[in-house]
Structure formats: structure tokens, C-alpha cells
Amino acid sequence: MELRRKRAYDSASPDDGFRVLVDRLWPRGVSKGKAAIDLWAKDTAPSPELRRDWHAAADADWHVYADRYRAQLADESAEALRALAGEARRHPVVTLVYAAHDPERNHAVVLEEALRPLLSAPDETEGPRGDGRAE
């Protein structure tokens, strides 16, 4: 399965596959039709407090923000992250859609890093047969 990132302000494409909005707030000025979102995973997005802190921080503090967000994904957002990984496994291509301007310093980059190991691990919901049912 292929995992990609794309700005919400860029045109949706059939090549995007399953499009997941990973922001807590809907992107300003983007209609639901234009966004073509298949899933809104707002519980995986940075908390409102972390989002406010990031927007107020200097660009040089990116690593601090990223570390705080990684901690959030490992703790209070861990269940939402696992649920997103479970849904993503069902699709050959998944595009994480975000509104931030910087394509390299945004929460979708950190979220993608956190998702990748979960996508390569066996699905915890599958039984011994591998079909989701226990024997």
C-alpha cells in the first residue's frame, strides 16, 4: 500500500486513492465537493493547544512541535492512529490531506512517520486465520 501527502488546496485526483483529511478543522475556502475527502480523521490531528502553540512558534522550533505531536500520537491519540492504520490497510493508495502551507514542516509529515510502522505490522484485529475471525 502506498501512503502519500497532499495539500487540501491542491486539486483532488483519482490517483490520490483514499483521501483522508488529517486536520482538526476543515480547510478554509475548500468545499466538500472539491476536497473529495473519504475520511476525516480529526482525532489524529494535533490537539487544539498544540496547534495554537505551533502557529505561534518560530520555524526553528519545528523539532519541538514534532516531538510534542509524536508524544500525542503515542498517548492520547494512539487509538485513533491505530484505527486510521486499520482503515488505510484496506486501500492500495492513501493520501493524507492537510491544509498547512509548508509541505515539509507540518503535522501530516509526522503523522505519516507514525503510520508507516503500523501499516507494515500485522493487523491486530485479524484472528489466526487472517480473515478477521478467530478460530
Backbone bond lengths (Angstrom), bond angles and torsions (degrees), N, CA, C in turn:
res aa  C-N    CA-C-N  psi(-1)  N-CA   C-N-CA  omega(-1)  CA-C   N-CA-C  phi
1 M - - - 1.440 - - 1.510 108.75 -
2 E 1.313 114.58 143.73 1.461 120.89 -176.07 1.531 109.55 -107.61
3 L 1.313 115.60 133.44 1.458 122.57 -179.80 1.521 108.46 -114.16
4 R 1.335 116.60 127.37 1.465 122.11 -177.96 1.526 109.72 -129.07
5 R 1.349 115.45 169.52 1.464 122.65 173.49 1.516 108.87 -128.38
6 K 1.344 115.83 148.01 1.462 119.78 179.59 1.527 108.73 -157.83
7 R 1.328 115.62 142.80 1.468 120.42 177.31 1.527 110.82 -70.61
8 A 1.299 115.98 144.67 1.463 121.78 179.10 1.521 111.42 -64.15
9 Y 1.324 117.04 -23.06 1.456 121.77 -178.03 1.527 112.99 -86.37
10 D 1.320 117.11 -7.03 1.462 121.67 174.29 1.528 108.12 -86.25
11 S 1.301 116.53 149.26 1.462 120.68 -178.49 1.519 111.53 -63.10
12 A 1.331 114.52 138.32 1.463 120.18 174.10 1.519 108.57 -68.99
13 S 1.322 115.40 149.73 1.456 121.48 -179.09 1.530 108.76 -137.67
14 P 1.328 117.53 148.13 1.466 118.91 174.77 1.536 112.24 -57.77
15 D 1.354 116.18 -27.16 1.468 120.42 178.66 1.531 112.60 -66.91
16 D 1.337 116.98 -16.02 1.466 120.82 -179.61 1.522 111.95 -69.38
17 G 1.302 117.86 -19.13 1.457 120.51 -177.43 1.514 110.93 66.59
18 F 1.317 116.40 -133.86 1.468 124.15 -179.22 1.525 108.12 -80.40
19 R 1.330 117.15 114.50 1.469 122.47 -174.92 1.526 110.14 -96.49
20 V 1.334 115.49 124.31 1.465 122.14 -177.71 1.522 109.22 -119.10
21 L 1.327 116.50 116.85 1.458 120.62 173.92 1.521 107.78 -77.11
22 V 1.336 116.95 123.92 1.466 121.15 -175.12 1.529 111.52 -113.35
23 D 1.322 116.90 23.63 1.466 122.63 175.06 1.524 108.97 -102.69
24 R 1.319 116.04 149.92 1.464 120.43 177.16 1.526 111.04 -75.08
25 L 1.339 116.80 -29.34 1.462 122.34 179.42 1.525 109.59 -110.04
26 W 1.319 116.22 145.71 1.467 119.54 176.79 1.531 108.49 -67.67
27 P 1.335 118.79 138.47 1.471 121.51 -178.79 1.534 111.42 -62.39
28 R 1.318 115.93 131.92 1.463 121.28 -179.58 1.521 111.36 -60.87
29 G 1.323 114.72 134.93 1.455 120.60 173.75 1.512 115.34 75.90
30 V 1.324 118.18 5.69 1.463 121.22 -179.72 1.527 108.23 -106.97
31 S 1.322 116.01 118.80 1.465 119.14 179.21 1.525 109.63 -73.80
32 K 1.317 115.40 156.87 1.463 119.52 178.38 1.525 110.73 -62.58
33 G 1.325 116.58 -35.29 1.465 119.80 178.16 1.515 112.37 -65.92
34 K 1.336 117.01 -44.40 1.472 121.04 179.82 1.527 111.09 -67.12
35 A 1.327 116.26 -36.23 1.470 120.21 -177.28 1.527 111.99 -69.60
36 A 1.328 117.36 -32.41 1.470 122.02 179.40 1.527 111.83 50.61
37 I 1.317 116.25 48.69 1.463 122.04 -177.81 1.523 110.37 -84.73
38 D 1.327 116.30 131.15 1.458 121.87 177.58 1.527 111.77 -91.69
39 L 1.328 116.46 -28.44 1.464 121.60 -179.07 1.518 108.53 -149.53
40 W 1.313 116.51 136.54 1.465 121.54 175.62 1.523 106.61 -108.42
41 A 1.315 116.68 103.75 1.470 122.97 -176.24 1.522 110.12 -96.90
42 K 1.335 116.80 59.95 1.467 120.13 -174.13 1.523 112.90 -66.70
43 D 1.341 118.03 -23.37 1.466 119.53 179.73 1.528 112.85 -73.95
44 T 1.333 116.89 -10.30 1.464 119.52 174.72 1.522 111.19 -93.30
45 A 1.319 117.54 -8.60 1.469 122.07 -178.35 1.523 110.48 -75.55
46 P 1.312 117.66 160.41 1.468 120.46 176.62 1.533 110.95 -57.85
47 S 1.305 115.69 145.81 1.469 120.91 178.07 1.531 108.80 -60.28
48 P 1.341 116.84 157.70 1.472 118.59 177.55 1.533 112.79 -54.70
49 E 1.326 117.06 -40.43 1.470 120.74 179.30 1.533 111.06 -63.05
50 L 1.316 116.84 -46.54 1.468 120.86 -179.81 1.530 110.41 -64.57
51 R 1.322 117.01 -40.15 1.463 121.27 177.99 1.525 111.23 -61.54
52 R 1.321 117.22 -45.24 1.473 120.89 178.15 1.521 110.63 -62.26
53 D 1.326 117.18 -45.21 1.465 121.16 179.86 1.530 111.26 -60.64
54 W 1.336 116.03 -40.92 1.453 119.69 -179.34 1.521 111.10 -64.56
55 H 1.319 116.77 -44.37 1.470 119.48 -178.97 1.525 111.97 -65.92
56 A 1.303 117.76 -25.45 1.466 121.72 179.17 1.527 112.48 -88.98
57 A 1.319 117.38 -10.78 1.473 121.24 -174.47 1.525 112.02 -85.37
58 A 1.310 114.69 158.39 1.464 121.22 174.44 1.530 109.08 -75.00
59 D 1.322 117.01 152.86 1.466 121.19 179.29 1.524 112.24 -56.46
60 A 1.303 116.64 -30.89 1.464 120.90 -179.01 1.534 112.04 -66.86
61 D 1.320 117.23 -16.51 1.472 121.18 -179.37 1.524 112.98 -90.94
62 W 1.313 117.39 14.79 1.463 121.28 -178.87 1.520 112.02 -52.26
63 H 1.333 117.79 -45.60 1.466 121.03 -177.07 1.531 111.91 -62.04
64 V 1.324 117.50 -34.05 1.470 121.34 178.48 1.525 109.39 -65.38
65 Y 1.331 115.98 -48.16 1.458 121.82 177.62 1.529 110.51 -59.16
66 A 1.332 116.56 -48.50 1.464 121.23 -178.16 1.522 110.83 -60.01
67 D 1.322 117.49 -41.97 1.471 120.72 178.39 1.523 111.45 -64.42
68 R 1.321 116.85 -41.40 1.479 120.11 178.30 1.526 110.51 -64.82
69 Y 1.299 116.81 -39.34 1.467 120.27 179.26 1.527 110.54 -68.70
70 R 1.337 117.78 -40.14 1.478 120.34 175.83 1.523 110.35 -58.71
71 A 1.323 116.54 -41.42 1.468 120.76 178.61 1.528 110.16 -63.57
72 Q 1.328 116.88 -40.80 1.464 120.40 178.09 1.530 110.42 -62.65
73 L 1.328 116.76 -43.86 1.465 120.56 179.97 1.533 112.03 -64.72
74 A 1.316 116.84 -29.76 1.463 120.92 179.56 1.523 111.94 -82.04
75 D 1.324 117.08 -17.53 1.459 120.41 -175.24 1.529 111.36 -115.39
76 E 1.331 117.14 -96.12 1.467 119.47 -172.41 1.528 114.59 -68.03
77 S 1.313 118.94 -20.87 1.471 120.75 178.68 1.530 112.55 -104.06
78 A 1.317 117.79 8.78 1.467 121.10 -175.45 1.529 112.24 -60.53
79 E 1.311 117.63 -42.29 1.469 120.54 -179.36 1.531 110.53 -64.90
80 A 1.328 117.23 -43.50 1.462 121.10 178.34 1.528 110.69 -64.06
81 L 1.317 117.59 -37.44 1.463 122.12 177.77 1.530 110.47 -64.09
82 R 1.331 117.11 -44.44 1.472 120.44 177.64 1.530 111.19 -63.37
83 A 1.333 116.36 -39.76 1.468 120.02 179.01 1.530 110.33 -64.20
84 L 1.322 116.75 -41.49 1.462 120.46 177.70 1.521 110.28 -63.11
85 A 1.313 117.93 -42.42 1.466 121.17 178.40 1.527 110.39 -61.89
86 G 1.322 116.87 -41.88 1.464 120.44 178.32 1.521 111.84 -60.83
87 E 1.323 117.09 -42.98 1.464 120.99 178.13 1.525 110.46 -68.40
88 A 1.308 117.43 -41.41 1.468 121.30 -178.08 1.524 111.59 -62.03
89 R 1.321 116.75 -34.75 1.478 120.06 -179.74 1.525 112.56 -59.88
90 R 1.313 117.19 -21.53 1.472 121.92 -176.75 1.523 113.27 -80.81
91 H 1.331 116.98 -3.37 1.457 120.62 -173.73 1.525 110.66 -128.51
92 P 1.327 117.81 140.10 1.469 120.05 -179.32 1.527 112.93 -69.88
93 V 1.346 117.27 -31.21 1.462 121.94 179.05 1.521 107.95 -133.39
94 V 1.329 115.91 129.07 1.467 122.27 177.24 1.517 107.74 -127.05
95 T 1.334 116.18 129.67 1.453 121.33 177.83 1.522 108.94 -113.89
96 L 1.330 115.44 122.15 1.464 121.64 175.33 1.526 107.16 -82.83
97 V 1.310 116.74 119.28 1.462 122.80 -175.66 1.521 108.48 -103.49
98 Y 1.334 116.44 130.53 1.465 122.70 -176.52 1.520 109.34 -140.38
99 A 1.336 116.87 160.54 1.465 120.88 -177.09 1.527 113.81 -101.53
100 A 1.302 118.69 -14.18 1.471 121.32 -176.13 1.528 111.42 -55.66
101 H 1.330 115.81 151.53 1.468 121.44 -177.86 1.524 112.66 -77.29
102 D 1.315 117.31 -41.13 1.461 121.93 -175.10 1.530 109.71 -82.04
103 P 1.330 118.54 118.19 1.460 120.21 -177.59 1.534 114.52 -73.77
104 E 1.323 117.54 -12.97 1.467 120.42 -177.94 1.526 113.79 -108.67
105 R 1.304 116.83 -22.60 1.473 121.13 -179.11 1.518 109.21 -121.48
106 N 1.326 114.20 78.63 1.454 120.49 177.43 1.522 108.91 -151.37
107 H 1.309 115.53 167.29 1.460 119.79 -174.82 1.530 112.89 -66.14
108 A 1.340 118.75 -25.86 1.461 120.36 179.55 1.530 111.26 -64.38
109 V 1.329 117.14 -30.82 1.467 121.35 176.82 1.535 109.45 -63.86
110 V 1.320 115.74 -46.78 1.467 121.09 -179.76 1.526 109.95 -67.11
111 L 1.320 116.92 -42.02 1.468 120.78 179.24 1.531 110.40 -61.96
112 E 1.315 116.98 -42.59 1.469 120.04 177.83 1.532 110.57 -60.10
113 E 1.329 116.76 -43.17 1.470 120.84 178.33 1.532 110.92 -60.59
114 A 1.322 116.89 -38.07 1.463 120.98 -179.63 1.528 111.51 -74.29
115 L 1.315 117.29 -32.20 1.462 121.53 -178.50 1.521 113.22 -74.25
116 R 1.308 117.11 -37.97 1.482 120.72 -172.77 1.535 113.66 -52.40
117 P 1.336 119.98 -48.72 1.471 117.97 179.32 1.530 112.83 -64.40
118 L 1.322 117.14 -33.05 1.464 120.22 178.73 1.523 111.16 -69.02
119 L 1.307 117.37 -33.17 1.461 121.11 -179.39 1.520 111.77 -73.00
120 S 1.313 116.74 -27.56 1.464 119.53 179.76 1.525 112.04 -89.18
121 A 1.337 117.55 -13.10 1.466 121.55 178.39 1.530 109.39 -82.62
122 P 1.342 117.25 156.71 1.469 119.69 176.52 1.528 110.08 -62.00
123 D 1.310 116.02 147.17 1.460 122.20 179.17 1.522 108.81 -69.76
124 E 1.338 116.79 121.83 1.468 121.56 -178.34 1.522 112.43 -66.83
125 T 1.338 117.93 -19.38 1.455 119.92 -177.60 1.516 112.17 -85.17
126 E 1.326 117.77 -8.89 1.452 119.89 -179.56 1.516 111.01 -82.92
127 G 1.311 115.75 141.13 1.461 121.46 175.97 1.507 110.08 -81.05
128 P 1.328 117.82 -175.16 1.471 121.72 -179.85 1.514 113.64 -59.21
129 R 1.345 118.80 -25.94 1.457 120.76 -179.92 1.522 111.51 -78.91
130 G 1.347 117.81 -15.60 1.448 120.50 -178.06 1.513 113.72 81.69
131 D 1.353 117.14 10.52 1.466 119.42 -177.99 1.528 112.01 -114.66
132 G 1.338 117.01 14.87 1.460 120.30 179.29 1.520 113.36 87.29
133 R 1.351 118.24 -4.82 1.454 121.25 179.74 1.511 109.84 -113.19
134 A 1.298 116.20 141.79 1.473 120.17 174.76 1.515 108.24 -78.08
135 E 1.317 115.94 154.72 1.482 120.05 178.46 1.499 110.85 -78.17
